[in-house]
Amino acid sequence: MDLDLALLMDEKPAAITETSFEEDKSLYHAWDKSNRLSLSLMKITLAENVKPSMPKTDNAKEFMEKIKEYSQSDITDKSIVSSLMNELTTKKFDWSQPIHDHVTGMTNLAAKLKSIGMDVSESFLVQFIMNSLPAEFGQFQVNYNTIKEKWNFQEIKAMLVQEEGRLKKMRDHSVHLTFHEGASGSKAKPGKKNKKDRTSLKVQEGKIHKEKTCFFCKKVRHFKKDCPKRKKWFKNKGTYYVSIGFESNLIEVPNNTWWLDSGATTHVSHVLQGFLSIQPIRGTEKFLYMGNRMKARIEGIGTYRWILDSGYCLDLEKCLYVSVCARNLISVAKLDKLGFNFRIDNGSFSLYKDLYYYGSGTLIDNLYCFNLDVKFVESLFHVEHSNHIVCKENSAFLWHQRLGHISKERMSRLMKSEILPQLDFSDWDVCLDCFKGKQTKHISKNPATRSSQLLELIHTDICGPFDAPSFGGEKYFITFIDDFSRYCYLYLFHEKYQSVDVLETFINEVERQLDRKVKVVKSDRGGEYYGKFNESGQCKGPFAKLLKSRGICAQYTMLGIPQQNGVAERRNRTLMEMVRSMINYSNVLLSLWMYALKSAAYLLNRVPSKAVPKTLYELWTRRKPSLRHLHIWGCPAEVRVYNPHEKKLDARTISGFFIGYPDKSKGYIFYCPNHSTRIVESGNARFIENGQISGSEESRKVDIKEKHA
């Protein structure tokens, strides 16, 4: 079948009917296929700016005739010739592509002109190519003009490719910059011609000159010392940035509220939480000028994401971060410039833009406060504005928080062992979070016989189920505590029957790591450990059967006397006290309490205990622990997450909260609510620990209780 059959036939074949012959049917099918293919091919090859003016027809021959009429019109020819000729005569080689592609492109333009009746001779084309060359090809142009014979198109293309290679090699080895007058600091005498006074760049053989570039604004034709932007920057150096109009901004209010201020000329935040990006103020300090003629230092400027009660998110650009400002302020002038308008009535206002409702606010103490999204308000971490004290590395209270609210005695022992540096206890009087998480009755303790080797006796206890849901759905945790070192292993699981698998995992791991055998496991008389008791005696469950198969002796407490398993019971209580204290300090989700539990066990293994002379970690591994990597649990952090698809302009960090230490890797665990994977591990992060140094003033409801059957 000929693909151009539809274009060769003058008329369309008759349509197929019931009385049509086979030859007519085959001819019609062949024409129809050729017509469709030809029409599709012509439409594909058409330029996008021509397609709208083409006729709407299903006949390929008619379509081709219309294209022919369009292409042969005088107006079209004149416009195309003018455009192509202008491009050919003004085209310049700018090193963005090889010289071979540049010359080929100019040849294609000449060919297009020839196809519409405008012939460009080879000598003209060669001259156009020579005119398109930059100043670096000056010596090449001189050589061409001095020879008698003329080059054709192929010869000049080959010569230019060679010259391009030579210039590129020279570029890599020698770059010479010619300075204008004033660049060297010398002045030319009047009446004499200064050799350095040049208005254009010299190009000599073996040297390539570049225009001078300013290293301040990155523009050409002037140096840094003459840069107008740099001079303006020096002129404004040390001046005030903006002014705020009312003394009422100095009154202390909750830090998770935002206030409408008609006297503010910019948005101001005194908390870092919520900034999508922030640039610290470097170099000369800038200040915020308050209404009482006092000034406050601006610590950063960035974009703040603000979530209203209606669910709308507003990004406040160029929002200032001023930690000493008592209120978060929204500038009426800034919102007005963005097209927002307000409706104020009966002690409240509504925010609109283009008749769309965005949010509202309420009149409180003669100032309007915005109504924000509840989850957004809860996510703002607490900052103590009454002190504005910056935490020091030798602060005892800072390390008290980093170590999970341990006692002063334990920290003193860490300093004596030279694990911690000498700390300043002057800022630590009372920790309210410890009272809220650890207050209990005083119980007398009876002495017990201690083991003399590792793995000689293991204390264990299961705690749970808990009424507070966890992030991973775990309901129980089990602890295994070595009696000699008091080192603790903690495992999380969903159902009690999984405790058997956890026990087997623990025994295999510790026996392989220490090259010793577990001898005795002591637990309470719960069904998961003991099994059932009937007339014939103990009916062992899976836990007891596993111990028997391993040759491990099982010890059980008497019914109603949990003090006999006091080591495990006290450790579980200590862990839960630390969890409540850490959760009460932070503002992370309550469902992350299991991560706080694992962090508490991690910390207790690295601090001293009254029952042993050294740290638990040192007795277990025979190495002193390092505490340099510890940070306050739940503190905000900016996390650098590995992203192979990261683009140049993407943010390098994401906001999150520190929630733990990985078991099998060296790094940290973070909760990032705005990331696709909310729980991430990373070793590259910046921790914001100086927001609070003396405990939160308001108690947070931390209700984590074990359910009892």
C-alpha positions as CSV (number, residue, x, y, z in Angstrom):
1,M,0.0,0.0,0.0
2,D,1.3,3.5,-0.9
3,L,1.2,5.8,2.2
4,D,0.7,8.8,0.0
5,L,-2.3,7.3,-1.8
6,A,-4.7,9.9,-0.3
7,L,-2.5,12.7,-1.6
8,L,-2.2,11.3,-5.1
9,M,-5.9,10.6,-5.7
10,D,-8.0,13.6,-6.9
11,E,-11.2,12.5,-5.3
12,K,-12.2,10.5,-2.3
13,P,-13.4,7.0,-3.2
14,A,-17.1,6.2,-2.9
15,A,-18.3,5.0,0.5
16,I,-18.7,1.3,1.0
17,T,-22.2,-0.1,0.6
18,E,-23.8,-3.5,0.5
19,T,-23.5,-3.6,-3.3
20,S,-19.8,-2.5,-3.4
21,F,-17.3,-4.8,-5.1
22,E,-14.3,-6.2,-3.2
23,E,-11.9,-4.0,-5.3
24,D,-13.9,-0.9,-4.3
25,K,-13.8,-2.0,-0.6
26,S,-10.1,-2.6,-0.6
27,L,-9.4,0.7,-2.4
28,Y,-11.5,2.6,0.1
29,H,-9.8,0.9,3.1
30,A,-6.4,1.7,1.6
31,W,-7.3,5.3,1.0
32,D,-8.8,5.7,4.5
33,K,-5.6,4.4,6.1
34,S,-3.4,6.6,4.0
35,N,-5.6,9.6,4.7
36,R,-5.4,9.2,8.4
37,L,-1.6,8.6,8.5
38,S,-0.9,11.5,6.2
39,L,-3.1,13.9,8.1
40,S,-1.5,12.8,11.5
41,L,2.0,13.2,10.1
42,M,1.3,16.7,8.7
43,K,-0.3,17.9,12.0
44,I,2.6,16.6,14.1
45,T,5.3,18.4,12.0
46,L,3.5,21.7,12.0
47,A,4.8,24.5,14.3
48,E,2.7,25.3,17.3
49,N,2.1,28.9,16.3
50,V,0.7,27.7,12.9
51,K,-1.7,25.0,14.2
52,P,-4.5,27.4,15.3
53,S,-4.9,28.9,11.9
54,M,-5.1,25.6,10.0
55,P,-8.5,24.4,8.8
56,K,-10.5,21.7,10.6
57,T,-10.8,19.0,8.0
58,D,-10.5,15.2,7.8
59,N,-9.2,15.2,4.3
60,A,-5.4,15.1,4.0
61,K,-5.4,16.5,0.4
62,E,-7.6,19.5,1.4
63,F,-5.4,20.0,4.5
64,M,-2.3,20.0,2.3
65,E,-3.8,22.5,-0.1
66,K,-4.6,24.9,2.7
67,I,-1.1,24.7,4.0
68,K,0.2,25.5,0.5
69,E,-2.0,28.5,0.3
70,Y,-0.9,29.7,3.7
71,S,2.8,29.2,3.0
72,Q,2.7,31.0,-0.4
73,S,1.0,34.1,0.7
74,D,3.0,37.3,0.4
75,I,2.5,38.5,3.9
76,T,3.7,35.2,5.3
77,D,6.7,35.1,3.1
78,K,7.7,38.7,4.1
79,S,7.3,38.0,7.8
80,I,9.3,34.8,7.7
81,V,12.0,36.2,5.5
82,S,12.4,39.2,7.8
83,S,12.5,37.0,11.0
84,L,15.0,34.6,9.5
85,M,17.3,37.3,8.0
86,N,17.3,39.2,11.3
87,E,18.3,36.1,13.2
88,L,21.0,35.2,10.7
89,T,22.6,38.6,10.7
90,T,22.4,39.2,14.5
91,K,23.3,35.7,15.7
92,K,26.4,35.6,18.0
93,F,28.6,32.8,19.3
94,D,28.5,32.9,23.1
95,W,30.4,29.7,24.1
96,S,27.1,28.1,25.3
97,Q,27.4,25.5,22.6
98,P,30.2,24.1,20.4
99,I,31.3,26.1,17.4
100,H,30.3,23.2,15.2
101,D,26.6,23.5,16.3
102,H,26.7,27.3,16.0
103,V,27.9,27.1,12.4
104,T,25.4,24.4,11.5
105,G,22.6,26.5,13.0
106,M,23.5,29.4,10.8
107,T,23.6,27.1,7.7
108,N,20.1,25.8,8.6
109,L,18.8,29.4,8.7
110,A,20.3,30.0,5.2
111,A,18.7,26.8,3.9
112,K,15.3,28.0,5.2
113,L,15.7,31.3,3.5
114,K,16.5,29.5,0.2
115,S,13.4,27.3,0.5
116,I,11.2,30.4,0.5
117,G,13.0,32.1,-2.4
118,M,15.6,34.1,-0.6
119,D,19.0,32.8,-1.8
120,V,22.0,33.4,0.5
121,S,25.3,32.8,-1.4
122,E,28.1,30.8,0.2
123,S,30.4,33.9,0.4
124,F,27.7,35.9,2.3
125,L,27.1,32.9,4.7
126,V,30.9,32.8,5.4
127,Q,30.9,36.5,6.1
128,F,27.9,36.2,8.4
129,I,29.7,33.4,10.3
130,M,32.8,35.5,10.7
131,N,30.8,38.5,12.0
132,S,29.1,36.3,14.6
133,L,32.4,35.4,16.3
134,P,33.3,37.0,19.7
135,A,36.4,39.0,20.4
136,E,38.4,35.9,21.4
137,F,38.5,35.0,17.7
138,G,40.0,38.3,16.7
139,Q,43.4,36.8,15.6
140,F,41.5,34.2,13.6
141,Q,39.6,37.0,11.8
142,V,42.8,38.9,11.1
143,N,44.4,35.9,9.5
144,Y,41.4,35.2,7.3
145,N,41.3,38.8,6.0
146,T,45.1,38.8,5.2
147,I,45.0,35.6,3.0
148,K,44.2,36.0,-0.7
149,E,42.0,32.9,-1.3
150,K,38.5,32.6,0.1
151,W,37.3,29.7,2.2
152,N,34.1,27.9,1.5
153,F,31.6,26.8,4.1
154,Q,33.2,23.4,4.9
155,E,36.7,24.9,5.2
156,I,35.8,27.6,7.6
157,K,33.8,25.2,9.8
158,A,36.9,22.9,10.0
159,M,39.2,25.9,10.8
160,L,36.8,27.2,13.5
161,V,36.7,23.8,15.2
162,Q,40.5,23.8,15.4
163,E,40.6,27.4,16.7
164,E,37.9,26.6,19.3
165,G,40.1,23.8,20.7
166,R,43.1,26.0,20.9
167,L,41.3,28.8,22.7
168,K,39.8,26.3,25.2
169,K,43.2,24.9,26.0
170,M,44.5,28.5,26.5
171,R,41.5,29.3,28.8
172,D,42.5,26.6,31.2
173,H,46.1,27.9,31.6
174,S,46.1,31.6,31.2
175,V,43.4,34.2,32.0
176,H,44.5,37.8,31.9
177,L,42.4,40.7,33.2
178,T,43.0,44.2,31.9
179,F,42.2,46.9,34.4
180,H,40.7,50.3,33.6
181,E,42.1,53.5,35.0
182,G,41.9,53.7,38.8
183,A,42.2,50.0,39.3
184,S,45.8,50.2,40.3
185,G,45.6,53.4,42.3
186,S,48.0,55.4,40.0
187,K,46.9,58.6,38.3
188,A,47.9,59.6,34.7
189,K,49.5,63.0,34.3
190,P,47.5,65.6,32.3
191,G,48.6,65.9,28.7
192,K,50.2,62.4,28.6
193,K,48.5,59.3,27.4
194,N,48.3,56.6,30.0
195,K,48.9,53.1,28.7
196,K,46.5,51.7,31.3
197,D,43.6,53.9,30.1
198,R,41.6,51.6,27.9
199,T,37.9,51.6,27.3
200,S,37.8,48.1,25.9
201,L,39.4,44.8,26.7
202,K,42.7,43.9,24.8
203,V,42.9,40.5,23.2
204,Q,46.4,39.3,22.6
205,E,47.6,36.1,21.3
206,G,48.0,33.6,24.2
207,K,45.9,35.7,26.6
208,I,42.1,35.8,27.1
209,H,40.6,38.8,28.9
210,K,37.5,38.9,31.1
211,E,35.5,41.8,32.2
212,K,36.0,42.9,35.8
213,T,33.4,41.6,38.3
214,C,32.3,43.0,41.6
215,F,32.6,40.4,44.4
216,F,29.9,42.1,46.4
217,C,26.9,42.4,44.0
218,K,28.3,40.0,41.4
219,K,27.8,42.5,38.6
220,V,30.4,43.4,35.9
221,R,32.0,46.7,34.9
222,H,33.0,47.8,38.4
223,F,35.0,46.6,41.4
224,K,33.9,45.9,44.9
225,K,35.4,49.1,46.3
226,D,33.3,51.1,43.8
227,C,30.1,49.1,44.3
228,P,27.1,51.4,45.0
229,K,25.2,48.7,46.8
230,R,28.2,48.2,49.1
231,K,28.4,51.9,49.9
232,K,24.7,52.0,50.7
233,W,25.2,48.9,53.0
234,F,28.0,50.8,54.9
235,K,25.8,53.9,55.1
236,N,22.9,52.0,56.7
237,K,25.3,50.0,59.0
238,G,24.0,50.0,62.6
239,T,20.7,51.8,62.0
240,Y,17.4,50.7,63.5
241,Y,15.4,48.3,61.4
242,V,11.7,49.0,62.3
243,S,9.6,50.7,65.0
244,I,6.8,49.3,67.1
245,G,4.2,51.7,68.4
246,F,2.8,50.6,71.8
247,E,4.2,50.0,75.3
248,S,1.5,47.3,75.8
249,N,3.7,45.0,73.7
250,L,6.0,44.7,76.8
251,I,3.3,42.9,78.9
252,E,3.9,39.2,79.4
253,V,1.3,36.9,77.7
254,P,1.3,33.2,76.7
255,N,3.9,32.7,74.0
256,N,1.5,30.7,71.8
257,T,-0.8,33.7,71.1
258,W,-0.6,36.2,68.2
259,W,-1.8,39.8,68.5
260,L,-3.1,42.3,66.0
261,D,-1.0,45.5,66.2
262,S,-1.9,48.6,64.1
263,G,1.3,50.3,65.2
264,A,3.7,47.5,64.1
265,T,5.4,48.0,60.7
266,T,6.4,44.3,60.4
267,H,5.5,40.9,61.8
268,V,7.4,39.8,65.0
269,S,7.7,36.4,66.7
270,H,9.5,35.6,69.9
271,V,9.6,31.8,69.3
272,L,11.5,29.8,66.7
273,Q,8.9,27.1,66.4
274,G,6.8,27.7,63.3
275,F,9.5,29.3,61.1
276,L,9.7,27.5,57.7
277,S,13.1,29.2,57.1
278,I,15.1,31.7,59.1
279,Q,18.3,33.6,58.3
280,P,20.3,34.8,61.3
281,I,21.4,38.4,61.4
282,R,25.2,38.4,60.9
283,G,27.7,41.2,60.9
284,T,26.4,44.5,62.2
285,E,23.5,44.1,64.7
286,K,20.1,45.4,63.9
287,F,17.5,46.4,66.4
288,L,13.7,46.6,66.9
289,Y,12.7,50.1,68.2
290,M,9.9,49.8,70.8
291,G,7.2,52.3,71.6
292,N,8.9,53.2,75.0
293,R,12.1,54.2,73.1
294,M,13.8,51.0,74.1
295,K,15.5,48.8,71.5
296,A,15.6,45.0,71.1
297,R,18.1,43.0,69.1
298,I,16.8,41.2,66.0
299,E,18.2,37.7,66.0
300,G,16.8,36.4,62.7
301,I,14.4,37.0,59.8
302,G,12.5,34.4,57.8
303,T,9.1,33.0,56.8
304,Y,6.7,32.0,59.5
305,R,3.8,29.6,58.8
306,W,0.7,30.7,60.7
307,I,-2.4,28.4,60.9
308,L,-5.8,30.1,61.7
309,D,-8.8,28.5,63.3
310,S,-10.4,28.2,59.8
311,G,-7.7,25.9,58.7
312,Y,-6.0,28.4,56.3
313,C,-2.2,28.6,56.4
314,L,-0.6,32.0,55.9
315,D,3.1,32.4,55.3
316,L,4.3,35.6,57.0
317,E,7.3,36.7,54.9
318,K,10.1,38.8,56.4
319,C,8.9,38.0,59.9
320,L,11.4,39.1,62.6
321,Y,12.6,36.8,65.4
322,V,13.1,38.8,68.5
323,S,13.3,36.6,71.6
324,V,13.0,39.4,74.1
325,C,9.7,40.7,72.7
326,A,6.8,39.7,75.0
327,R,4.2,39.2,72.2
328,N,3.9,37.7,68.8
329,L,2.7,40.6,66.7
330,I,0.9,40.7,63.3
331,S,1.3,44.0,61.4
332,V,-2.0,45.5,60.1
333,A,0.0,47.5,57.5
334,K,1.6,44.3,56.1
335,L,-1.8,42.5,55.9
336,D,-3.3,45.6,54.2
337,K,-0.6,45.6,51.5
338,L,-1.5,42.0,50.8
339,G,-5.1,42.8,50.2
340,F,-6.6,41.7,53.5
341,N,-9.4,43.6,55.2
342,F,-11.0,43.5,58.7
343,R,-14.5,43.6,60.0
344,I,-14.7,44.6,63.6
345,D,-17.9,44.2,65.6
346,N,-18.8,43.4,69.3
347,G,-15.4,42.7,70.7
348,S,-14.3,40.5,67.8
349,F,-13.0,40.8,64.2
350,S,-13.0,38.8,61.0
351,L,-10.2,38.6,58.4
352,Y,-11.2,38.6,54.7
353,K,-9.5,38.7,51.3
354,D,-11.5,39.1,48.1
355,L,-14.7,38.3,50.0
356,Y,-13.2,35.0,51.3
357,Y,-13.2,34.4,55.0
358,Y,-9.7,33.5,56.4
359,G,-10.0,33.7,60.2
360,S,-11.1,35.7,63.3
361,G,-9.9,37.2,66.6
362,T,-11.2,38.2,70.0
363,L,-10.7,41.4,72.1
364,I,-8.6,40.6,75.2
365,D,-7.4,43.3,77.5
366,N,-8.1,46.0,74.9
367,L,-6.0,44.2,72.3
368,Y,-7.2,41.8,69.5
369,C,-5.9,38.3,69.7
370,F,-6.1,35.9,66.7
371,N,-8.0,32.6,67.1
372,L,-5.5,30.0,65.9
373,D,-5.8,26.3,65.1
374,V,-5.8,24.2,68.3
375,K,-3.1,21.7,67.1
376,F,-0.9,24.6,65.9
377,V,-1.2,26.3,69.3
378,E,-0.3,23.0,71.2
379,S,2.8,22.5,68.9
380,L,4.4,25.8,70.0
381,F,7.0,24.9,72.7
382,H,7.3,26.9,75.9
383,V,9.8,29.6,76.3
384,E,10.5,31.3,79.6
385,H,10.2,35.0,78.8
386,S,10.6,36.2,82.4
387,N,14.3,35.3,82.6
388,H,15.6,35.2,79.0
389,I,18.7,33.4,80.3
390,V,20.8,31.4,77.8
391,C,21.8,27.9,78.9
392,K,25.5,27.3,79.5
393,E,27.2,24.0,78.9
394,N,28.3,23.8,82.5
395,S,24.7,24.4,83.8
396,A,23.8,21.6,86.2
397,F,20.1,22.0,85.5
398,L,20.7,21.6,81.7
399,W,22.5,18.3,82.3
400,H,19.8,17.3,84.8
401,Q,17.3,17.6,81.9
402,R,19.6,15.9,79.4
403,L,20.1,12.9,81.7
404,G,16.3,12.4,82.1
405,H,15.9,14.2,85.5
406,I,18.3,12.1,87.6
407,S,19.2,13.2,91.1
408,K,22.0,15.5,92.2
409,E,23.8,12.7,93.9
410,R,24.1,10.7,90.7
411,M,25.4,13.8,88.8
412,S,27.9,14.4,91.6
413,R,29.2,10.9,91.1
414,L,29.5,11.4,87.4
415,M,31.6,14.5,88.0
416,K,33.9,12.6,90.5
417,S,34.4,9.9,87.9
418,E,35.3,12.6,85.3
419,I,32.5,11.5,83.0
420,L,30.8,14.9,83.4
421,P,32.7,18.2,83.6
422,Q,32.5,20.4,86.7
423,L,29.0,21.8,86.7
424,D,27.4,25.0,88.2
425,F,24.6,24.1,90.6
426,S,23.6,27.7,91.3
427,D,20.8,27.6,88.7
428,W,19.2,24.4,90.1
429,D,17.2,24.8,93.2
430,V,13.9,23.0,92.6
431,C,12.7,21.1,89.5
432,L,8.9,21.2,89.3
433,D,8.9,18.5,86.6
434,C,10.6,16.1,89.0
435,F,7.9,16.8,91.7
436,K,5.2,16.2,89.1
437,G,6.7,12.9,87.9
438,K,8.4,11.4,90.9
439,Q,6.4,12.3,94.1
440,T,5.7,9.1,96.0
441,K,5.6,7.5,99.4
442,H,8.8,6.6,101.2
443,I,9.2,2.8,101.6
444,S,11.8,1.1,103.8
445,K,14.1,-1.3,102.0
446,N,15.5,-4.6,103.3
447,P,19.0,-5.8,102.4
448,A,19.2,-8.6,99.9
449,T,22.0,-11.0,98.8
450,R,23.8,-9.8,95.7
451,S,25.2,-11.9,92.9
452,S,28.9,-11.8,92.2
453,Q,29.1,-12.2,88.4
454,L,27.3,-11.0,85.3
455,L,24.2,-13.0,84.2
456,E,24.2,-15.0,87.5
457,L,20.7,-13.6,88.3
458,I,18.3,-11.7,86.0
459,H,15.3,-9.8,87.3
460,T,12.3,-9.4,85.0
461,D,8.9,-7.9,85.0
462,I,6.2,-7.1,82.5
463,C,4.4,-3.7,82.7
464,G,1.1,-3.1,81.0
465,P,-1.3,-2.8,79.3
466,F,-1.4,1.0,79.4
467,D,-4.4,3.2,78.8
468,A,-2.5,5.8,76.8
469,P,-2.1,4.7,73.2
470,S,1.5,4.6,71.8
471,F,2.7,5.7,68.4
472,G,3.6,2.1,67.3
473,G,0.6,0.5,69.0
474,E,2.6,-1.3,71.7
475,K,0.8,-2.0,74.9
476,Y,3.4,-3.7,77.1
477,F,7.1,-3.5,77.9
478,I,9.4,-6.0,79.7
479,T,12.6,-5.3,81.5
480,F,15.5,-7.7,82.1
481,I,17.9,-6.4,84.8
482,D,21.3,-8.0,85.6
483,D,21.6,-8.3,89.4
484,F,25.4,-7.7,89.5
485,S,25.6,-4.6,87.3
486,R,21.9,-3.6,87.3
487,Y,22.2,-3.1,83.6
488,C,18.8,-3.1,82.0
489,Y,17.4,-4.4,78.7
490,L,13.9,-3.1,77.7
491,Y,11.7,-4.5,74.9
492,L,8.3,-3.3,73.7
493,F,5.5,-5.6,72.4
494,H,1.8,-5.7,71.6
495,E,0.5,-8.8,73.4
496,K,1.7,-10.8,76.4
497,Y,2.2,-14.0,74.5
498,Q,5.1,-12.3,72.6
499,S,7.1,-12.1,75.8
500,V,8.4,-15.7,75.2
501,D,10.0,-14.6,71.9
502,V,11.4,-11.5,73.6
503,L,13.0,-13.7,76.4
504,E,14.6,-15.9,73.8
505,T,16.0,-12.9,71.9
506,F,17.4,-11.5,75.1
507,I,19.1,-14.7,76.2
508,N,20.7,-15.3,72.8
509,E,22.0,-11.8,72.6
510,V,23.5,-11.4,76.1
511,E,25.0,-14.9,76.1
512,R,26.7,-14.3,72.8
513,Q,27.9,-10.8,73.8
514,L,29.3,-11.7,77.2
515,D,30.3,-15.3,76.5
516,R,28.5,-16.4,79.6
517,K,25.3,-18.4,80.4
518,V,22.2,-17.0,82.2
519,K,21.8,-19.0,85.4
520,V,18.7,-17.8,87.2
521,V,15.7,-15.7,86.1
522,K,13.6,-14.1,88.9
523,S,10.0,-12.9,88.2
524,D,6.7,-12.5,89.9
525,R,4.0,-15.3,89.9
526,G,2.0,-13.9,87.0
527,G,0.4,-16.3,84.5
528,E,2.8,-15.2,81.7
529,Y,5.8,-16.3,83.8
530,Y,4.5,-19.1,86.1
531,G,1.7,-20.6,84.1
532,K,-1.1,-22.1,86.2
533,F,-1.3,-24.0,89.5
534,N,-3.5,-27.0,90.0
535,E,-3.8,-30.0,92.3
536,S,-0.8,-31.7,90.7
537,G,1.3,-28.6,91.1
538,Q,2.7,-26.1,88.6
539,C,1.3,-26.3,85.0
540,K,4.1,-24.6,83.2
541,G,3.4,-22.0,80.5
542,P,5.6,-21.2,77.4
543,F,7.8,-18.9,79.4
544,A,8.7,-21.5,82.1
545,K,9.1,-24.2,79.4
546,L,11.6,-22.1,77.6
547,L,13.7,-21.6,80.8
548,K,13.6,-25.3,81.5
549,S,14.7,-26.2,77.9
550,R,17.7,-23.8,78.3
551,G,18.7,-25.2,81.7
552,I,17.9,-21.9,83.5
553,C,16.5,-21.9,87.0
554,A,13.3,-20.0,87.5
555,Q,12.6,-18.1,90.8
556,Y,9.1,-16.7,91.6
557,T,7.8,-14.4,94.3
558,M,5.1,-15.4,96.7
559,L,1.6,-14.2,96.0
560,G,0.8,-10.7,97.3
561,I,4.5,-9.9,98.0
562,P,5.8,-7.9,95.0
563,Q,8.6,-6.6,97.1
564,Q,10.4,-9.9,96.6
565,N,10.9,-8.8,93.0
566,G,11.8,-5.3,94.1
567,V,14.7,-4.7,91.7
568,A,12.4,-5.0,88.6
569,E,9.5,-3.3,90.2
570,R,11.6,-0.3,91.3
571,R,13.2,-0.1,87.9
572,N,9.8,0.0,86.2
573,R,8.6,2.7,88.6
574,T,11.8,4.8,88.0
575,L,11.3,4.5,84.2
576,M,7.7,5.6,84.4
577,E,8.6,8.5,86.7
578,M,11.3,9.7,84.2
579,V,8.8,9.3,81.3
580,R,6.2,11.5,83.0
581,S,8.9,14.1,83.8
582,M,10.2,14.2,80.3
583,I,6.7,14.2,78.7
584,N,5.7,17.0,81.1
585,Y,8.6,19.1,80.0
586,S,8.1,18.7,76.3
587,N,5.2,19.4,74.0
588,V,5.4,16.4,71.7
589,L,2.5,14.0,71.2
590,L,1.6,11.9,74.2
591,S,1.5,8.8,72.0
592,L,5.4,9.1,71.8
593,W,5.7,8.1,75.4
594,M,7.2,4.7,74.4
595,Y,10.1,6.5,72.8
596,A,10.6,8.4,76.1
597,L,10.5,5.1,77.9
598,K,13.4,3.7,75.7
599,S,15.3,6.9,76.1
600,A,14.9,6.7,79.9
601,A,16.3,3.1,79.9
602,Y,19.2,4.2,77.8
603,L,20.0,7.0,80.2
604,L,19.7,4.9,83.4
605,N,22.3,2.5,82.0
606,R,24.8,5.4,81.8
607,V,24.3,7.0,85.2
608,P,25.3,5.8,88.7
609,S,23.0,3.8,90.9
610,K,23.0,3.4,94.7
611,A,23.3,-0.4,94.4
612,V,26.6,-0.4,92.5
613,P,29.9,1.4,92.8
614,K,30.2,2.4,89.1
615,T,27.9,3.2,86.3
616,L,25.8,0.3,85.0
617,Y,27.3,0.7,81.5
618,E,30.9,0.5,82.9
619,L,30.1,-2.7,84.8
620,W,28.4,-4.3,81.8
621,T,30.9,-3.3,79.1
622,R,34.1,-2.5,81.2
623,R,34.2,1.0,79.5
624,K,33.2,4.4,80.8
625,P,30.2,5.8,79.1
626,S,30.3,9.1,77.1
627,L,27.6,11.7,77.7
628,R,28.6,14.2,75.2
629,H,26.0,13.2,72.7
630,L,23.0,13.6,75.1
631,H,20.3,16.2,74.5
632,I,17.0,17.1,76.3
633,W,14.3,14.7,75.3
634,G,11.5,16.4,73.4
635,C,13.5,19.5,72.5
636,P,12.9,21.1,69.1
637,A,15.5,20.4,66.5
638,E,16.3,21.2,62.8
639,V,17.0,17.9,61.2
640,R,19.0,17.2,58.0
641,V,17.4,14.2,56.4
642,Y,19.1,12.3,53.6
643,N,17.2,13.0,50.4
644,P,18.8,11.8,47.1
645,H,16.2,13.9,45.1
646,E,17.0,17.2,47.0
647,K,17.0,20.2,44.7
648,K,19.3,23.3,44.9
649,L,16.6,25.6,46.4
650,D,15.0,23.1,48.7
651,A,15.3,23.6,52.5
652,R,18.2,21.8,53.9
653,T,16.5,20.9,57.2
654,I,13.0,20.0,58.5
655,S,11.6,20.9,61.9
656,G,11.1,18.2,64.4
657,F,11.5,17.0,68.0
658,F,14.2,14.8,69.5
659,I,12.7,11.6,70.9
660,G,15.4,9.0,71.3
661,Y,18.6,7.2,70.5
662,P,18.7,4.3,67.9
663,D,19.7,0.9,69.2
664,K,21.7,-0.3,66.2
665,S,23.2,3.0,64.7
666,K,25.0,6.1,65.8
667,G,22.6,9.0,65.6
668,Y,19.3,10.3,66.9
669,I,15.5,9.6,66.4
670,F,13.3,12.6,65.6
671,Y,9.5,13.1,65.3
672,C,8.9,15.4,62.3
673,P,5.2,16.1,62.0
674,N,5.5,17.8,58.6
675,H,7.6,15.1,56.9
676,S,6.3,12.2,54.9
677,T,8.0,9.8,57.3
678,R,7.2,11.3,60.7
679,I,9.7,9.1,62.6
680,V,13.2,9.6,61.1
681,E,16.8,8.8,62.1
682,S,19.6,11.2,61.4
683,G,23.0,12.0,62.8
684,N,23.0,15.6,61.4
685,A,20.8,17.9,63.4
686,R,20.8,21.2,65.4
687,F,19.2,21.0,68.8
688,I,17.4,24.0,70.3
689,E,17.9,23.3,74.1
690,N,18.1,26.9,75.4
691,G,14.4,27.6,75.3
692,Q,13.7,26.7,78.9
693,I,16.0,26.2,81.9
694,S,13.9,26.0,85.0
695,G,10.9,23.8,84.3
696,S,7.5,24.6,82.9
697,E,5.3,26.8,85.0
698,E,2.0,25.2,83.9
699,S,1.5,21.5,84.6
700,R,0.7,19.4,81.5
701,K,-1.7,16.5,82.0
702,V,0.3,13.4,81.6
703,D,-2.1,10.5,82.2
704,I,-0.2,7.2,81.6
705,K,-1.5,4.5,83.8
706,E,-1.2,0.7,83.8
707,K,-4.5,-1.1,83.6
708,H,-5.1,-3.7,86.3
709,A,-7.4,-6.6,85.8
